[in-house]
Amino acid sequence: MSRHFSGTLCGRLMGLQAMMLALATAGGPFAASLLRDATGSYAVCWLVAAAVFVAAVPTSGRKERFGKMDVRSSRERGHVMPAPEALAFDMYGTLVDPIRIGEQLERRLPDEASRVAEVWRQKQLEYTFRLTAMGRYEDFEQVTRKALDYALATTGEKLGAEQKDNLMSQYNDLEKFADVDPGLKLLREAGHELVVFSNGSPRMLEELMDRARLRPFFPRGFISVDEVGTYKPSPKVYRHVAEKLGRKVGEVRLVSSNPFDVVGAEAAGMLAAWVDRSGGPFDTLGPRPETVVGGLDELADALVTR
């Protein structure tokens, strides 16, 4: 803007000073004083006159008066960040990778390792389901050892007590998936409340939390189904998590890679996010959840855009 143009405009504005002072009355003596003192400065005259003009325009009409400039608040524009959530993370297959068990089996049973590993995991889950259906409970360590015995019997393989103990100890020394640390960091920075929620027994989880270096992300530690005396997907365990967190069950979101766990959580009224690590189909016993991610490093963004 040229100095000549500025001077002309400011002169005209000063010629209308009486009208501006009237408009500034709503701003009190301070605004009126600013206008009177502005007559000796082009820049101050321009800025004060513009400020008075904007103040005189109702908020609801500013968008129309100023074209593309939108002075509404973020809430008025609908850009409201979602509130932080309480997120309950499954452990096995979600945070830590059980593949190390298979590596141990290959060293001891090179010909039947994959078959033993498959039957072991299937029987482990089956036993938890059957115990829950029967209203009985044995802790996860006992169930896992019995499932190993069954897998070995099925394949005709034999291992000594010490070899079995070594395999069992691997359940307490599993590696995290590569996306876990960056994903949990993003979620923590976003203000979400994080807790581990697992079928694992307290002794197993205590050791695993330390060895996998998960504690910095989970100041509340873990919640084990052992506290309830039954396994996922019983509704009791999901409600228990909500109670421990001091929330309603519909205010907590399960994060799990296991479809049966996700279906169980939603059946109990809990929110859920499925971590689709395998790229396979979802369980046909329930609907695919609204929130699906390939890794935990995608979850923070998914919760914002859901």
C-alpha positions in Angstrom: 0.0 0.0 0.0 1.6 3.4 -1.0 2.1 6.2 1.5 -0.1 8.5 -0.6 -2.9 6.0 -0.5 -2.4 5.4 3.2 -2.5 9.1 3.9 -5.7 9.7 1.8 -7.4 6.8 3.5 -6.3 7.8 6.9 -7.4 11.4 6.2 -10.9 10.2 5.2 -11.0 8.0 8.3 -10.1 11.0 10.5 -12.8 13.0 8.8 -15.1 10.3 10.1 -13.6 10.4 13.6 -16.8 11.4 15.2 -18.6 8.4 13.9 -15.7 6.1 14.9 -15.7 7.5 18.4 -19.4 6.7 18.6 -18.7 3.1 17.5 -15.8 2.9 20.0 -18.1 3.9 22.9 -18.9 0.2 23.4 -15.2 -0.3 24.0 -15.1 2.3 26.8 -12.8 5.3 27.4 -9.6 3.4 26.5 -10.7 2.7 22.9 -11.9 6.3 22.5 -8.6 7.6 23.7 -6.7 5.4 21.2 -8.7 6.9 18.4 -8.1 10.5 19.5 -4.4 9.9 19.9 -4.2 8.2 16.5 -4.5 11.4 14.5 -0.8 12.0 14.4 0.1 8.6 13.0 -1.1 7.0 9.7 -0.2 3.4 10.9 -1.9 3.7 14.3 -4.9 5.4 12.7 -5.3 2.5 10.3 -4.9 -0.2 12.9 -7.2 1.3 15.5 -9.9 2.1 12.9 -9.7 -1.5 11.6 -9.9 -2.9 15.1 -12.9 -0.8 16.0 -14.7 -1.9 12.8 -14.1 -5.6 13.5 -15.3 -5.1 17.0 -18.5 -3.5 15.8 -19.3 -6.5 13.6 -21.2 -9.3 15.3 -19.3 -12.6 15.5 -22.0 -14.4 13.6 -21.5 -12.1 10.6 -17.8 -11.9 10.4 -17.4 -14.8 8.0 -19.7 -13.0 5.5 -18.0 -9.6 5.9 -14.5 -10.9 5.6 -14.9 -13.5 2.9 -12.6 -16.5 3.3 -11.5 -15.6 6.8 -13.3 -17.9 9.3 -13.1 -16.6 12.8 -15.2 -19.3 14.4 -13.7 -21.4 17.1 -12.5 -25.0 16.4 -15.6 -26.3 18.2 -17.9 -24.2 16.0 -16.1 -25.5 12.9 -16.5 -29.1 14.2 -12.8 -29.7 14.6 -12.9 -31.1 18.0 -10.1 -33.6 19.0 -11.5 -36.8 20.5 -11.1 -37.3 24.2 -8.3 -39.7 25.3 -9.5 -43.3 25.8 -8.8 -46.1 28.2 -7.0 -48.8 26.1 -6.7 -52.4 27.3 -4.0 -54.3 25.4 -3.9 -58.1 24.9 -0.4 -59.5 25.4 0.3 -62.6 23.4 0.2 -62.0 19.7 -0.6 -58.3 20.1 2.3 -56.9 22.1 4.7 -59.8 22.0 5.5 -62.3 19.2 5.2 -66.0 20.2 7.5 -67.0 17.2 10.4 -67.6 19.6 8.6 -70.7 20.9 8.7 -72.1 17.4 12.4 -71.4 17.1 13.0 -73.3 20.3 10.9 -76.2 19.1 12.9 -76.4 15.8 16.1 -76.9 17.7 14.6 -79.7 19.8 12.1 -81.3 17.3 13.3 -80.4 13.8 10.9 -82.7 12.0 7.7 -81.9 14.0 8.3 -78.4 15.3 5.6 -76.7 13.2 3.1 -79.4 14.0 3.8 -79.3 17.7 3.6 -75.5 17.8 0.3 -75.5 15.9 -1.4 -78.1 18.2 0.1 -76.5 21.3 -1.5 -73.1 20.6 -4.8 -74.6 19.5 -5.1 -76.8 22.6 -4.0 -73.9 24.8 -7.0 -71.8 23.7 -9.3 -74.8 23.6 -8.5 -75.6 27.2 -9.2 -72.0 28.3 -12.6 -72.1 26.5 -13.6 -75.5 27.9 -12.6 -74.5 31.5 -14.7 -71.3 31.2 -17.7 -73.3 29.8 -17.4 -75.8 32.7 -17.1 -73.0 35.3 -13.6 -74.2 36.3 -10.3 -72.4 36.4 -6.6 -73.3 36.2 -4.0 -70.6 35.8 -2.5 -70.0 32.4 0.8 -71.6 33.2 -0.8 -74.9 34.1 -3.0 -74.8 31.0 -0.1 -74.0 28.7 2.0 -76.9 30.1 -0.9 -79.4 29.7 -1.4 -78.2 26.1 2.3 -78.8 25.4 1.9 -82.4 26.8 -1.0 -83.0 24.5 0.8 -81.6 21.4 3.8 -83.9 22.1 1.5 -86.9 22.6 -0.3 -86.2 19.3 2.9 -86.1 17.3 4.6 -89.0 19.2 7.4 -86.8 20.3 9.0 -86.8 23.8 10.8 -84.2 25.8 12.4 -84.4 29.2 11.2 -82.3 32.1 14.1 -79.9 31.8 13.4 -79.4 28.1 9.7 -78.7 28.8 10.7 -76.2 31.5 13.0 -74.4 29.0 10.1 -74.2 26.5 7.8 -72.9 29.1 10.3 -70.2 30.2 10.2 -68.9 26.6 6.6 -67.7 27.2 8.1 -65.2 29.7 10.8 -64.0 27.4 9.1 -63.1 24.1 10.1 -60.2 21.8 7.9 -57.2 21.1 6.6 -56.6 17.6 8.6 -53.8 15.9 5.6 -51.5 15.8 4.9 -51.7 19.6 7.3 -49.1 21.0 6.6 -46.4 18.4 2.9 -47.1 18.6 2.7 -47.0 22.3 4.7 -43.8 22.4 2.2 -42.1 20.1 -0.7 -43.3 22.2 0.9 -42.2 25.4 1.7 -38.7 24.0 -2.0 -38.4 22.9 -3.0 -38.9 26.5 -4.6 -42.3 26.3 -4.7 -44.5 29.4 -2.8 -47.8 28.7 -3.1 -51.1 30.5 -2.2 -54.7 29.7 -5.2 -57.1 29.9 -4.2 -60.8 29.5 -5.1 -64.4 30.0 -1.5 -64.8 31.4 -1.0 -65.6 35.0 0.4 -62.9 37.2 3.8 -64.6 37.6 4.2 -65.0 33.8 3.1 -61.4 33.1 5.4 -59.9 35.8 8.4 -61.5 34.2 7.3 -60.8 30.6 6.6 -57.1 31.3 10.2 -56.7 32.6 12.0 -58.7 29.9 10.0 -57.1 27.0 10.6 -53.7 28.6 6.9 -52.8 28.6 6.6 -51.2 32.0 7.5 -47.6 30.9 4.4 -47.6 28.7 2.1 -49.2 31.3 2.4 -47.3 34.6 -0.8 -49.2 35.8 0.8 -52.5 34.9 -1.4 -55.3 33.9 -4.8 -56.8 34.7 -4.9 -60.6 34.6 -8.0 -62.8 34.2 -6.6 -64.7 37.2 -8.2 -62.0 39.3 -11.6 -63.1 38.1 -10.9 -66.9 37.9 -12.1 -67.3 34.3 -10.8 -66.7 30.8 -11.6 -64.6 27.8 -14.1 -64.3 26.2 -16.2 -64.5 29.3 -18.1 -61.1 29.8 -16.9 -61.1 33.4 -13.3 -60.4 32.5 -14.1 -57.4 30.3 -16.4 -56.0 32.9 -13.6 -56.5 35.5 -11.2 -54.5 33.4 -13.6 -51.6 33.3 -14.2 -51.7 37.0 -10.5 -51.7 37.7 -10.1 -48.6 35.5 -13.0 -46.9 37.2 -15.0 -46.7 34.0 -18.1 -48.1 32.4 -17.5 -51.1 30.1 -18.5 -49.0 27.1 -15.8 -46.5 27.9 -12.9 -48.9 27.5 -11.4 -50.2 24.2 -9.8 -53.6 23.9 -6.8 -53.7 21.5 -6.1 -57.3 20.4 -4.9 -59.3 17.4 -7.2 -62.2 18.4 -10.6 -62.1 16.7 -12.2 -64.2 19.4 -11.0 -61.6 22.0 -12.4 -58.7 19.9 -15.8 -60.5 19.4 -15.9 -61.2 23.2 -15.2 -57.7 24.1 -17.8 -56.2 21.9 -20.4 -58.8 23.1 -19.7 -57.5 26.6 -20.4 -53.9 25.5 -16.7 -52.9 25.2 -15.2 -51.0 22.3 -12.5 -52.8 20.3 -9.7 -52.4 17.8 -8.4 -55.3 15.9 -4.7 -55.5 15.1 -4.7 -57.5 11.9 -1.2 -58.9 12.0 -1.9 -61.9 9.8 -3.9 -60.3 7.0 -6.4 -63.1 7.3 -10.2 -63.1 7.5 -12.0 -61.9 10.6 -14.0 -64.2 12.8 -17.4 -64.9 11.2 -19.0 -65.3 14.6 -19.1 -61.5 15.0 -18.9 -58.4 12.8 -15.6 -56.9 11.9 -14.9 -54.0 14.3 -15.0 -50.4 13.1 -11.3 -49.9 14.0 -8.8 -52.1 12.2 -5.1 -51.5 12.0 -2.1 -53.4 10.7 0.1 -52.5 13.6 0.1 -50.4 16.8 1.9 -47.6 15.0 -1.3 -47.0 13.1 -3.7 -46.9 16.1 -3.2 -43.4 17.3 -4.2 -41.9 13.9 -7.1 -44.4 13.6 -8.5 -43.3 16.9 -8.4 -39.6 15.8 -10.1 -40.3 12.4 -12.6 -42.9 13.5 
